[in-house]
Amino acid sequence: MCLSIEVNDMATAVYPGSFDPVTLGHMDIIERTARMFDHVIIGVLQNNSKTPLFSVEERVNMIKSITSHLENIEVRSFDGLLVDFVHQCRADVIVRGLRAITDFEYELQMAQTNRVIAPEIDTIFLTTNLKYSYLSSSIVKEIAEYEGDISEFLHPVIAARVREKLEERRRLT
Ligand code: PNS
């Protein structure tokens, strides 16, 4: 007899991140996670230690605007420990994307720390689509700041919001 555990047995997963802004690399992970789990909660970190380009409300709304075609996705903000948020969501799986070996050390440290403080929560990693393996929100913001073309990296709605936001900032300085 062969016993197998279906990923679908784990009904709710949390996909956390800063998403400042959400990229096509993130969207690829969101869409794939949505196919694997009954319910996916995207947790947007209200990160006070970094100065984000977008407020947490803006980041949440931007993700909502491009994930409305996915019925099992919910977008929420969170502050504090990720494992506490996962408990509040009644989930027991964290999903993270792995782009390259350079991500691995940080991701492993985070997953192992989370597992020590909350052993009932597991982290699973999805390898990022090769097409987006180099992509990060910080690089996209840098390109946009120098008025480079960001349309290859972001959903058109998000690319427009980034351009607007940088324009707004330029006007204010
Ligand atoms: O998109 P990011 O910035 O790589 O996401 C990092 C995130 C939000 C997953 C991480 O910073 C996080 O979980 N922060 C919450 C605070 C926390 O739980 N820290 C302990 C984890 S080791």
Backbone and ligand atoms as CSV (ligand in chain L), in Angstrom:
chain,resi,resn,atom,element,x,y,z
A,1,MET,N,N,0.855,-1.198,0.000
A,1,MET,CA,C,0.000,0.000,0.000
A,1,MET,C,C,0.895,1.255,0.000
A,2,CYS,N,N,0.475,2.208,-0.769
A,2,CYS,CA,C,1.278,3.437,-0.842
A,2,CYS,C,C,0.509,4.575,-0.172
A,3,LEU,N,N,1.103,5.148,0.866
A,3,LEU,CA,C,0.448,6.251,1.562
A,3,LEU,C,C,0.974,7.557,1.000
A,4,SER,N,N,0.097,8.442,0.595
A,4,SER,CA,C,0.625,9.722,0.124
A,4,SER,C,C,-0.127,10.859,0.789
A,5,ILE,N,N,0.595,11.948,1.020
A,5,ILE,CA,C,-0.050,13.122,1.602
A,5,ILE,C,C,-0.269,14.113,0.475
A,6,GLU,N,N,-1.502,14.453,0.248
A,6,GLU,CA,C,-1.805,15.415,-0.806
A,6,GLU,C,C,-1.539,16.816,-0.278
A,7,VAL,N,N,-0.978,17.686,-1.142
A,7,VAL,CA,C,-0.772,19.078,-0.717
A,7,VAL,C,C,-2.124,19.694,-0.369
A,8,ASN,N,N,-3.187,19.230,-1.064
A,8,ASN,CA,C,-4.521,19.779,-0.813
A,8,ASN,C,C,-5.054,19.470,0.582
A,9,ASP,N,N,-4.415,18.497,1.292
A,9,ASP,CA,C,-4.817,18.243,2.668
A,9,ASP,C,C,-4.563,19.478,3.533
A,10,MET,N,N,-3.583,20.283,3.092
A,10,MET,CA,C,-3.244,21.483,3.846
A,10,MET,C,C,-4.057,22.622,3.243
A,11,ALA,N,N,-5.229,22.868,3.814
A,11,ALA,CA,C,-6.199,23.714,3.130
A,11,ALA,C,C,-5.812,25.188,2.982
A,12,THR,N,N,-5.248,25.776,4.041
A,12,THR,CA,C,-4.961,27.211,3.959
A,12,THR,C,C,-3.462,27.473,4.052
A,13,ALA,N,N,-2.975,28.277,3.117
A,13,ALA,CA,C,-1.554,28.645,3.141
A,13,ALA,C,C,-1.433,30.159,3.219
A,14,VAL,N,N,-0.346,30.605,3.828
A,14,VAL,CA,C,-0.067,32.043,3.896
A,14,VAL,C,C,1.168,32.327,3.036
A,15,TYR,N,N,1.036,33.289,2.153
A,15,TYR,CA,C,2.177,33.728,1.339
A,15,TYR,C,C,2.545,35.136,1.812
A,16,PRO,N,N,3.596,35.252,2.630
A,16,PRO,CA,C,3.923,36.558,3.206
A,16,PRO,C,C,4.996,37.302,2.415
A,17,GLY,N,N,5.034,38.595,2.576
A,17,GLY,CA,C,6.094,39.375,1.940
A,17,GLY,C,C,5.878,40.854,2.136
A,18,SER,N,N,6.833,41.630,1.601
A,18,SER,CA,C,6.700,43.096,1.678
A,18,SER,C,C,5.901,43.613,0.474
A,19,PHE,N,N,6.089,42.982,-0.670
A,19,PHE,CA,C,5.335,43.312,-1.891
A,19,PHE,C,C,5.342,44.822,-2.180
A,20,ASP,N,N,6.529,45.399,-2.224
A,20,ASP,CA,C,6.637,46.864,-2.410
A,20,ASP,C,C,7.381,47.192,-3.696
A,21,PRO,N,N,6.789,46.991,-4.853
A,21,PRO,CA,C,5.439,46.513,-5.136
A,21,PRO,C,C,5.449,45.026,-5.505
A,22,VAL,N,N,4.232,44.482,-5.679
A,22,VAL,CA,C,4.074,43.098,-6.138
A,22,VAL,C,C,4.599,43.003,-7.584
A,23,THR,N,N,5.426,42.000,-7.853
A,23,THR,CA,C,6.017,41.839,-9.203
A,23,THR,C,C,5.366,40.644,-9.925
A,24,LEU,N,N,5.752,40.454,-11.168
A,24,LEU,CA,C,5.249,39.279,-11.907
A,24,LEU,C,C,5.826,37.989,-11.320
A,25,GLY,N,N,6.982,38.081,-10.685
A,25,GLY,CA,C,7.548,36.918,-9.987
A,25,GLY,C,C,6.650,36.515,-8.820
A,26,HIS,N,N,6.181,37.504,-8.049
A,26,HIS,CA,C,5.235,37.222,-6.960
A,26,HIS,C,C,3.936,36.641,-7.520
A,27,MET,N,N,3.461,37.223,-8.635
A,27,MET,CA,C,2.184,36.765,-9.225
A,27,MET,C,C,2.269,35.299,-9.641
A,28,ASP,N,N,3.440,34.928,-10.156
A,28,ASP,CA,C,3.640,33.531,-10.566
A,28,ASP,C,C,3.494,32.615,-9.342
A,29,ILE,N,N,4.090,33.013,-8.224
A,29,ILE,CA,C,3.981,32.194,-7.001
A,29,ILE,C,C,2.530,32.188,-6.505
A,30,ILE,N,N,1.868,33.349,-6.552
A,30,ILE,CA,C,0.473,33.444,-6.084
A,30,ILE,C,C,-0.424,32.501,-6.898
A,31,GLU,N,N,-0.284,32.551,-8.219
A,31,GLU,CA,C,-1.149,31.727,-9.069
A,31,GLU,C,C,-0.906,30.230,-8.853
A,32,ARG,N,N,0.368,29.870,-8.703
A,32,ARG,CA,C,0.677,28.443,-8.481
A,32,ARG,C,C,0.197,27.988,-7.110
A,33,THR,N,N,0.352,28.848,-6.098
A,33,THR,CA,C,-0.106,28.486,-4.743
A,33,THR,C,C,-1.628,28.355,-4.718
A,34,ALA,N,N,-2.298,29.231,-5.456
A,34,ALA,CA,C,-3.764,29.184,-5.506
A,34,ALA,C,C,-4.278,27.871,-6.089
A,35,ARG,N,N,-3.454,27.258,-6.953
A,35,ARG,CA,C,-3.862,25.972,-7.537
A,35,ARG,C,C,-3.630,24.818,-6.555
A,36,MET,N,N,-2.738,25.018,-5.599
A,36,MET,CA,C,-2.374,23.921,-4.685
A,36,MET,C,C,-3.194,23.882,-3.411
A,37,PHE,N,N,-3.686,25.046,-2.986
A,37,PHE,CA,C,-4.389,25.115,-1.700
A,37,PHE,C,C,-5.823,25.578,-1.902
A,38,ASP,N,N,-6.677,25.197,-0.928
A,38,ASP,CA,C,-8.071,25.639,-1.001
A,38,ASP,C,C,-8.167,27.155,-0.847
A,39,HIS,N,N,-7.348,27.663,0.075
A,39,HIS,CA,C,-7.447,29.070,0.427
A,39,HIS,C,C,-6.029,29.617,0.613
A,40,VAL,N,N,-5.747,30.758,0.024
A,40,VAL,CA,C,-4.420,31.361,0.177
A,40,VAL,C,C,-4.580,32.780,0.706
A,41,ILE,N,N,-3.861,33.054,1.786
A,41,ILE,CA,C,-3.899,34.411,2.353
A,41,ILE,C,C,-2.548,35.064,2.084
A,42,ILE,N,N,-2.600,36.149,1.345
A,42,ILE,CA,C,-1.363,36.887,1.077
A,42,ILE,C,C,-1.188,37.870,2.237
A,43,GLY,N,N,-0.095,37.720,2.964
A,43,GLY,CA,C,0.165,38.566,4.135
A,43,GLY,C,C,1.155,39.653,3.777
A,44,VAL,N,N,0.695,40.899,3.822
A,44,VAL,CA,C,1.555,42.022,3.441
A,44,VAL,C,C,2.113,42.657,4.714
A,45,LEU,N,N,3.421,42.606,4.845
A,45,LEU,CA,C,4.046,43.106,6.076
A,45,LEU,C,C,4.012,44.625,6.154
A,46,GLN,N,N,3.474,45.092,7.279
A,46,GLN,CA,C,3.521,46.534,7.550
A,46,GLN,C,C,4.880,46.779,8.190
A,47,ASN,N,N,5.847,47.051,7.334
A,47,ASN,CA,C,7.239,47.034,7.803
A,47,ASN,C,C,7.703,48.426,8.190
A,48,ASN,N,N,7.833,48.648,9.503
A,48,ASN,CA,C,8.236,49.990,9.933
A,48,ASN,C,C,9.740,50.214,9.884
A,49,SER,N,N,10.508,49.124,9.773
A,49,SER,CA,C,11.965,49.313,9.785
A,49,SER,C,C,12.488,49.749,8.414
A,50,LYS,N,N,11.795,49.336,7.344
A,50,LYS,CA,C,12.177,49.832,6.015
A,50,LYS,C,C,11.241,50.994,5.684
A,51,THR,N,N,11.663,51.854,4.751
A,51,THR,CA,C,10.717,52.892,4.308
A,51,THR,C,C,10.169,52.448,2.960
A,52,PRO,N,N,8.959,51.915,2.956
A,52,PRO,CA,C,8.431,51.407,1.684
A,52,PRO,C,C,8.010,52.538,0.749
A,53,LEU,N,N,7.973,52.238,-0.529
A,53,LEU,CA,C,7.485,53.216,-1.507
A,53,LEU,C,C,5.977,53.382,-1.328
A,54,PHE,N,N,5.291,52.267,-1.080
A,54,PHE,CA,C,3.832,52.290,-0.944
A,54,PHE,C,C,3.436,51.978,0.496
A,55,SER,N,N,2.368,52.612,0.966
A,55,SER,CA,C,1.850,52.299,2.301
A,55,SER,C,C,1.303,50.866,2.273
A,56,VAL,N,N,1.116,50.301,3.454
A,56,VAL,CA,C,0.632,48.921,3.479
A,56,VAL,C,C,-0.766,48.815,2.843
A,57,GLU,N,N,-1.603,49.857,3.050
A,57,GLU,CA,C,-2.951,49.830,2.445
A,57,GLU,C,C,-2.842,49.842,0.918
A,58,GLU,N,N,-1.922,50.658,0.417
A,58,GLU,CA,C,-1.743,50.716,-1.044
A,58,GLU,C,C,-1.268,49.372,-1.581
A,59,ARG,N,N,-0.316,48.752,-0.856
A,59,ARG,CA,C,0.210,47.454,-1.325
A,59,ARG,C,C,-0.884,46.396,-1.317
A,60,VAL,N,N,-1.707,46.397,-0.256
A,60,VAL,CA,C,-2.816,45.429,-0.180
A,60,VAL,C,C,-3.775,45.663,-1.355
A,61,ASN,N,N,-4.148,46.929,-1.583
A,61,ASN,CA,C,-5.117,47.220,-2.648
A,61,ASN,C,C,-4.569,46.898,-4.032
A,62,MET,N,N,-3.281,47.128,-4.217
A,62,MET,CA,C,-2.683,46.820,-5.526
A,62,MET,C,C,-2.734,45.312,-5.785
A,63,ILE,N,N,-2.425,44.527,-4.741
A,63,ILE,CA,C,-2.465,43.058,-4.944
A,63,ILE,C,C,-3.907,42.619,-5.198
A,64,LYS,N,N,-4.850,43.195,-4.417
A,64,LYS,CA,C,-6.265,42.835,-4.639
A,64,LYS,C,C,-6.666,43.118,-6.076
A,65,SER,N,N,-6.207,44.263,-6.599
A,65,SER,CA,C,-6.662,44.663,-7.938
A,65,SER,C,C,-6.177,43.707,-9.034
A,66,ILE,N,N,-5.080,43.009,-8.802
A,66,ILE,CA,C,-4.592,42.109,-9.875
A,66,ILE,C,C,-4.815,40.628,-9.562
A,67,THR,N,N,-5.490,40.351,-8.430
A,67,THR,CA,C,-5.749,38.932,-8.114
A,67,THR,C,C,-7.252,38.639,-8.063
A,68,SER,N,N,-8.063,39.601,-8.534
A,68,SER,CA,C,-9.520,39.435,-8.395
A,68,SER,C,C,-10.039,38.234,-9.211
A,69,HIS,N,N,-9.235,37.768,-10.189
A,69,HIS,CA,C,-9.664,36.596,-10.981
A,69,HIS,C,C,-9.451,35.292,-10.209
A,70,LEU,N,N,-8.773,35.356,-9.088
A,70,LEU,CA,C,-8.497,34.142,-8.307
A,70,LEU,C,C,-9.440,34.102,-7.106
A,71,GLU,N,N,-10.369,33.153,-7.123
A,71,GLU,CA,C,-11.436,33.173,-6.116
A,71,GLU,C,C,-10.977,32.802,-4.715
A,72,ASN,N,N,-9.903,32.034,-4.616
A,72,ASN,CA,C,-9.485,31.538,-3.292
A,72,ASN,C,C,-8.348,32.351,-2.662
A,73,ILE,N,N,-8.201,33.595,-3.135
A,73,ILE,CA,C,-7.129,34.453,-2.612
A,73,ILE,C,C,-7.719,35.547,-1.725
A,74,GLU,N,N,-7.057,35.766,-0.606
A,74,GLU,CA,C,-7.443,36.853,0.287
A,74,GLU,C,C,-6.177,37.660,0.559
A,75,VAL,N,N,-6.294,38.956,0.664
A,75,VAL,CA,C,-5.101,39.775,0.911
A,75,VAL,C,C,-5.293,40.541,2.216
A,76,ARG,N,N,-4.326,40.389,3.126
A,76,ARG,CA,C,-4.423,41.069,4.425
A,76,ARG,C,C,-3.069,41.649,4.784
A,77,SER,N,N,-3.084,42.673,5.628
A,77,SER,CA,C,-1.801,43.181,6.127
A,77,SER,C,C,-1.526,42.549,7.477
A,78,PHE,N,N,-0.264,42.550,7.864
A,78,PHE,CA,C,0.059,42.077,9.207
A,78,PHE,C,C,1.272,42.810,9.742
A,79,ASP,N,N,1.348,42.782,11.057
A,79,ASP,CA,C,2.449,43.424,11.750
A,79,ASP,C,C,2.907,42.430,12.801
A,80,GLY,N,N,4.138,42.456,13.180
A,80,GLY,CA,C,4.598,41.537,14.228
A,80,GLY,C,C,5.103,40.234,13.631
A,81,LEU,N,N,5.044,39.193,14.442
A,81,LEU,CA,C,5.618,37.920,14.006
A,81,LEU,C,C,4.750,37.232,12.958
A,82,LEU,N,N,5.422,36.697,11.955
A,82,LEU,CA,C,4.704,35.983,10.899
A,82,LEU,C,C,3.938,34.773,11.463
A,83,VAL,N,N,4.558,34.045,12.380
A,83,VAL,CA,C,3.878,32.842,12.883
A,83,VAL,C,C,2.582,33.202,13.629
A,84,ASP,N,N,2.561,34.376,14.294
A,84,ASP,CA,C,1.324,34.806,14.971
A,84,ASP,C,C,0.233,35.077,13.927
A,85,PHE,N,N,0.651,35.700,12.828
A,85,PHE,CA,C,-0.312,35.968,11.751
A,85,PHE,C,C,-0.838,34.656,11.162
A,86,VAL,N,N,0.068,33.695,10.995
A,86,VAL,CA,C,-0.345,32.393,10.429
A,86,VAL,C,C,-1.366,31.733,11.374
A,87,HIS,N,N,-1.123,31.817,12.675
A,87,HIS,CA,C,-2.098,31.275,13.637
A,87,HIS,C,C,-3.443,31.994,13.512
A,88,GLN,N,N,-3.381,33.337,13.443
A,88,GLN,CA,C,-4.645,34.110,13.299
A,88,GLN,C,C,-5.410,33.689,12.050
A,89,CYS,N,N,-4.669,33.337,11.003
A,89,CYS,CA,C,-5.304,32.922,9.731
A,89,CYS,C,C,-5.792,31.480,9.790
A,90,ARG,N,N,-5.529,30.786,10.890
A,90,ARG,CA,C,-5.839,29.357,11.053
A,90,ARG,C,C,-5.195,28.539,9.924
A,91,ALA,N,N,-3.984,28.928,9.591
A,91,ALA,CA,C,-3.235,28.200,8.556
A,91,ALA,C,C,-2.093,27.455,9.233
A,92,ASP,N,N,-1.491,26.519,8.507
A,92,ASP,CA,C,-0.304,25.879,9.077
A,92,ASP,C,C,0.821,25.721,8.058
A,93,VAL,N,N,0.686,26.453,6.967
A,93,VAL,CA,C,1.731,26.411,5.939
A,93,VAL,C,C,2.086,27.835,5.500
A,94,ILE,N,N,3.389,28.066,5.409
A,94,ILE,CA,C,3.895,29.331,4.863
A,94,ILE,C,C,4.500,28.986,3.501
A,95,VAL,N,N,4.206,29.792,2.515
A,95,VAL,CA,C,4.790,29.573,1.179
A,95,VAL,C,C,5.770,30.703,0.890
A,96,ARG,N,N,6.947,30.331,0.405
A,96,ARG,CA,C,7.918,31.342,-0.025
A,96,ARG,C,C,8.475,30.950,-1.380
A,97,GLY,N,N,8.828,31.934,-2.162
A,97,GLY,CA,C,9.446,31.668,-3.462
A,97,GLY,C,C,10.959,31.657,-3.297
A,98,LEU,N,N,11.611,30.760,-3.999
A,98,LEU,CA,C,13.086,30.715,-3.990
A,98,LEU,C,C,13.569,31.054,-5.378
A,99,ARG,N,N,14.322,32.140,-5.494
A,99,ARG,CA,C,14.779,32.539,-6.823
A,99,ARG,C,C,16.123,31.909,-7.151
A,100,ALA,N,N,17.074,32.094,-6.301
A,100,ALA,CA,C,18.433,31.611,-6.597
A,100,ALA,C,C,19.077,31.185,-5.300
A,101,ILE,N,N,20.265,30.649,-5.399
A,101,ILE,CA,C,20.984,30.159,-4.220
A,101,ILE,C,C,21.192,31.291,-3.203
A,102,THR,N,N,21.281,32.513,-3.708
A,102,THR,CA,C,21.488,33.672,-2.818
A,102,THR,C,C,20.303,33.872,-1.858
A,103,ASP,N,N,19.114,33.409,-2.244
A,103,ASP,CA,C,17.942,33.508,-1.350
A,103,ASP,C,C,17.994,32.451,-0.253
A,104,PHE,N,N,18.723,31.370,-0.539
A,104,PHE,CA,C,18.562,30.169,0.264
A,104,PHE,C,C,18.926,30.352,1.733
A,105,GLU,N,N,20.056,31.023,1.984
A,105,GLU,CA,C,20.531,31.148,3.363
A,105,GLU,C,C,19.521,31.893,4.234
A,106,TYR,N,N,19.051,33.012,3.726
A,106,TYR,CA,C,18.079,33.828,4.461
A,106,TYR,C,C,16.760,33.078,4.646
A,107,GLU,N,N,16.321,32.423,3.575
A,107,GLU,CA,C,15.042,31.705,3.630
A,107,GLU,C,C,15.112,30.523,4.601
A,108,LEU,N,N,16.261,29.829,4.590
A,108,LEU,CA,C,16.430,28.688,5.481
A,108,LEU,C,C,16.440,29.158,6.936
A,109,GLN,N,N,17.152,30.249,7.181
A,109,GLN,CA,C,17.226,30.802,8.540
A,109,GLN,C,C,15.828,31.188,9.025
A,110,MET,N,N,15.065,31.828,8.148
A,110,MET,CA,C,13.727,32.267,8.515
A,110,MET,C,C,12.815,31.057,8.773
A,111,ALA,N,N,12.887,30.070,7.864
A,111,ALA,CA,C,12.016,28.890,8.005
A,111,ALA,C,C,12.369,28.119,9.270
A,112,GLN,N,N,13.671,27.991,9.542
A,112,GLN,CA,C,14.061,27.223,10.726
A,112,GLN,C,C,13.699,27.962,12.008
A,113,THR,N,N,13.871,29.285,12.004
A,113,THR,CA,C,13.503,30.072,13.193
A,113,THR,C,C,12.000,29.944,13.437
A,114,ASN,N,N,11.227,30.098,12.365
A,114,ASN,CA,C,9.768,29.992,12.511
A,114,ASN,C,C,9.370,28.610,13.022
A,115,ARG,N,N,10.107,27.607,12.587
A,115,ARG,CA,C,9.767,26.233,12.991
A,115,ARG,C,C,10.103,25.980,14.461
A,116,VAL,N,N,11.144,26.676,14.957
A,116,VAL,CA,C,11.483,26.537,16.383
A,116,VAL,C,C,10.398,27.211,17.227
A,117,ILE,N,N,9.969,28.411,16.801
A,117,ILE,CA,C,8.962,29.096,17.639
A,117,ILE,C,C,7.536,28.582,17.406
A,118,ALA,N,N,7.304,27.960,16.277
A,118,ALA,CA,C,5.963,27.400,16.015
A,118,ALA,C,C,6.117,26.090,15.232
A,119,PRO,N,N,6.425,24.972,15.946
A,119,PRO,CA,C,6.729,23.708,15.251
A,119,PRO,C,C,5.580,23.154,14.420
A,120,GLU,N,N,4.362,23.610,14.683
A,120,GLU,CA,C,3.212,23.084,13.934
A,120,GLU,C,C,3.068,23.750,12.557
A,121,ILE,N,N,3.867,24.797,12.331
A,121,ILE,CA,C,3.785,25.495,11.034
A,121,ILE,C,C,4.970,25.073,10.154
A,122,ASP,N,N,4.663,24.687,8.927
A,122,ASP,CA,C,5.712,24.314,7.980
A,122,ASP,C,C,5.886,25.397,6.920
A,123,THR,N,N,7.115,25.489,6.414
A,123,THR,CA,C,7.347,26.398,5.277
A,123,THR,C,C,7.627,25.556,4.051
A,124,ILE,N,N,6.945,25.855,2.970
A,124,ILE,CA,C,7.291,25.184,1.713
A,124,ILE,C,C,7.805,26.229,0.719
A,125,PHE,N,N,8.708,25.791,-0.136
A,125,PHE,CA,C,9.320,26.702,-1.099
A,125,PHE,C,C,8.922,26.326,-2.516
A,126,LEU,N,N,8.574,27.326,-3.280
A,126,LEU,CA,C,8.332,27.106,-4.706
A,126,LEU,C,C,9.473,27.772,-5.457
A,127,THR,N,N,10.082,27.027,-6.371
A,127,THR,CA,C,11.144,27.665,-7.153
A,127,THR,C,C,10.488,28.628,-8.137
A,128,THR,N,N,11.046,29.802,-8.184
A,128,THR,CA,C,10.492,30.832,-9.059
A,128,THR,C,C,10.667,30.435,-10.517
A,129,ASN,N,N,9.697,30.781,-11.320
A,129,ASN,CA,C,9.812,30.602,-12.767
A,129,ASN,C,C,11.139,31.233,-13.227
A,130,LEU,N,N,11.908,30.477,-14.034
A,130,LEU,CA,C,13.227,30.961,-14.490
A,130,LEU,C,C,13.170,32.380,-15.066
A,131,LYS,N,N,12.051,32.637,-15.719
A,131,LYS,CA,C,11.845,33.941,-16.351
A,131,LYS,C,C,11.962,35.097,-15.341
A,132,TYR,N,N,11.633,34.789,-14.079
A,132,TYR,CA,C,11.632,35.846,-13.065
A,132,TYR,C,C,12.697,35.630,-11.995
A,133,SER,N,N,13.674,34.762,-12.273
A,133,SER,CA,C,14.605,34.356,-11.218
A,133,SER,C,C,15.532,35.486,-10.783
A,134,TYR,N,N,15.622,36.535,-11.575
A,134,TYR,CA,C,16.520,37.659,-11.260
A,134,TYR,C,C,15.742,38.827,-10.641
A,135,LEU,N,N,14.423,38.703,-10.618
A,135,LEU,CA,C,13.555,39.850,-10.358
A,135,LEU,C,C,13.357,40.132,-8.875
A,136,SER,N,N,13.428,41.405,-8.498
A,136,SER,CA,C,13.077,41.771,-7.118
A,136,SER,C,C,12.393,43.131,-7.137
A,137,SER,N,N,11.592,43.402,-6.117
A,137,SER,CA,C,10.894,44.689,-6.033
A,137,SER,C,C,11.906,45.828,-5.984
A,138,SER,N,N,13.026,45.627,-5.275
A,138,SER,CA,C,14.023,46.712,-5.136
A,138,SER,C,C,14.632,47.064,-6.487
A,139,ILE,N,N,14.947,46.023,-7.288
A,139,ILE,CA,C,15.548,46.304,-8.607
A,139,ILE,C,C,14.559,47.052,-9.490
A,140,VAL,N,N,13.297,46.629,-9.424
A,140,VAL,CA,C,12.269,47.285,-10.244
A,140,VAL,C,C,12.133,48.767,-9.840
A,141,LYS,N,N,12.166,49.022,-8.517
A,141,LYS,CA,C,12.046,50.422,-8.061
A,141,LYS,C,C,13.228,51.250,-8.535
A,142,GLU,N,N,14.410,50.621,-8.506
A,142,GLU,CA,C,15.607,51.350,-8.958
A,142,GLU,C,C,15.496,51.700,-10.444
A,143,ILE,N,N,15.063,50.725,-11.242
A,143,ILE,CA,C,14.914,50.997,-12.685
A,143,ILE,C,C,13.900,52.126,-12.893
A,144,ALA,N,N,12.787,52.047,-12.145
A,144,ALA,CA,C,11.728,53.054,-12.304
A,144,ALA,C,C,12.225,54.435,-11.874
A,145,GLU,N,N,13.050,54.485,-10.827
A,145,GLU,CA,C,13.564,55.781,-10.373
A,145,GLU,C,C,14.401,56.468,-11.439
A,146,TYR,N,N,15.102,55.636,-12.248
A,146,TYR,CA,C,15.881,56.207,-13.344
A,146,TYR,C,C,15.077,56.240,-14.642
A,147,GLU,N,N,13.767,56.140,-14.485
A,147,GLU,CA,C,12.816,56.232,-15.603
A,147,GLU,C,C,13.030,55.174,-16.683
A,148,GLY,N,N,13.535,54.008,-16.269
A,148,GLY,CA,C,13.691,52.883,-17.192
A,148,GLY,C,C,12.345,52.179,-17.390
A,149,ASP,N,N,12.326,51.235,-18.326
A,149,ASP,CA,C,11.092,50.528,-18.672
A,149,ASP,C,C,10.852,49.365,-17.701
A,150,ILE,N,N,9.742,49.423,-16.966
A,150,ILE,CA,C,9.456,48.375,-15.976
A,150,ILE,C,C,8.320,47.453,-16.425
A,151,SER,N,N,7.876,47.637,-17.675
A,151,SER,CA,C,6.692,46.895,-18.120
A,151,SER,C,C,6.911,45.382,-18.218
A,152,GLU,N,N,8.167,44.954,-18.307
A,152,GLU,CA,C,8.464,43.509,-18.380
A,152,GLU,C,C,8.336,42.834,-17.013
A,153,PHE,N,N,8.342,43.639,-15.966
A,153,PHE,CA,C,8.460,43.078,-14.616
A,153,PHE,C,C,7.192,43.157,-13.790
A,154,LEU,N,N,6.296,44.069,-14.178
A,154,LEU,CA,C,5.101,44.324,-13.371
A,154,LEU,C,C,3.847,44.230,-14.223
A,155,HIS,N,N,2.743,43.849,-13.571
A,155,HIS,CA,C,1.424,43.927,-14.207
A,155,HIS,C,C,1.215,45.393,-14.614
A,156,PRO,N,N,0.556,45.640,-15.769
A,156,PRO,CA,C,0.400,47.028,-16.227
A,156,PRO,C,C,-0.218,47.959,-15.183
A,157,VAL,N,N,-1.171,47.451,-14.402
A,157,VAL,CA,C,-1.818,48.287,-13.364
A,157,VAL,C,C,-0.780,48.704,-12.308
A,158,ILE,N,N,0.084,47.773,-11.947
A,158,ILE,CA,C,1.088,48.050,-10.908
A,158,ILE,C,C,2.177,48.976,-11.473
A,159,ALA,N,N,2.568,48.720,-12.724
A,159,ALA,CA,C,3.591,49.573,-13.348
A,159,ALA,C,C,3.103,51.026,-13.384
A,160,ALA,N,N,1.826,51.221,-13.706
A,160,ALA,CA,C,1.269,52.576,-13.762
A,160,ALA,C,C,1.291,53.216,-12.371
A,161,ARG,N,N,0.964,52.438,-11.343
A,161,ARG,CA,C,0.953,52.959,-9.959
A,161,ARG,C,C,2.371,53.362,-9.527
A,162,VAL,N,N,3.372,52.572,-9.936
A,162,VAL,CA,C,4.762,52.883,-9.561
A,162,VAL,C,C,5.172,54.203,-10.224
A,163,ARG,N,N,4.848,54.326,-11.517
A,163,ARG,CA,C,5.221,55.564,-12.220
A,163,ARG,C,C,4.540,56.771,-11.579
A,164,GLU,N,N,3.238,56.605,-11.265
A,164,GLU,CA,C,2.474,57.695,-10.615
A,164,GLU,C,C,3.107,58.077,-9.286
A,165,LYS,N,N,3.444,57.068,-8.484
A,165,LYS,CA,C,3.974,57.306,-7.141
A,165,LYS,C,C,5.308,58.046,-7.206
A,166,LEU,N,N,6.159,57.637,-8.168
A,166,LEU,CA,C,7.465,58.287,-8.278
A,166,LEU,C,C,7.306,59.718,-8.786
A,167,GLU,N,N,6.344,59.905,-9.669
A,167,GLU,CA,C,6.050,61.245,-10.188
A,167,GLU,C,C,5.581,62.155,-9.041
A,168,GLU,N,N,4.688,61.603,-8.219
A,168,GLU,CA,C,4.151,62.308,-7.047
A,168,GLU,C,C,5.303,62.723,-6.129
A,169,ARG,N,N,6.228,61.775,-5.904
A,169,ARG,CA,C,7.370,62.049,-5.021
A,169,ARG,C,C,8.280,63.123,-5.598
A,170,ARG,N,N,8.476,63.060,-6.928
A,170,ARG,CA,C,9.346,64.069,-7.577
A,170,ARG,C,C,8.722,65.451,-7.428
A,171,ARG,N,N,7.373,65.515,-7.556
A,171,ARG,CA,C,6.698,66.813,-7.440
A,171,ARG,C,C,6.854,67.400,-6.051
A,172,LEU,N,N,6.894,66.523,-5.048
A,172,LEU,CA,C,6.952,66.965,-3.658
A,172,LEU,C,C,8.356,67.329,-3.200
A,173,THR,N,N,9.376,66.942,-3.998
A,173,THR,CA,C,10.754,67.239,-3.527
A,173,THR,C,C,11.401,68.380,-4.315
L,1,PNS,O1,O,9.245,40.028,0.834
L,1,PNS,P1,P,10.183,39.924,1.980
L,1,PNS,O2,O,10.559,41.304,2.470
L,1,PNS,O3,O,11.369,39.060,1.691
L,1,PNS,O4,O,9.354,39.197,3.167
L,1,PNS,C1,C,9.946,38.988,4.415
L,1,PNS,C2,C,8.899,38.548,5.474
L,1,PNS,C3,C,7.726,39.496,5.522
L,1,PNS,C4,C,8.411,37.173,5.146
L,1,PNS,C5,C,9.670,38.526,6.830
L,1,PNS,O5,O,10.349,39.725,7.007
L,1,PNS,C6,C,8.752,38.299,8.027
L,1,PNS,O6,O,8.200,37.244,8.196
L,1,PNS,N1,N,8.588,39.343,8.873
L,1,PNS,C7,C,7.742,39.302,10.031
L,1,PNS,C8,C,8.548,39.303,11.326
L,1,PNS,C9,C,8.970,37.906,11.712
L,1,PNS,O7,O,8.150,37.025,11.897
L,1,PNS,N2,N,10.280,37.732,11.862
L,1,PNS,C10,C,10.843,36.445,12.238
L,1,PNS,C11,C,11.039,35.551,11.021
L,1,PNS,S1,S,12.592,34.858,11.108
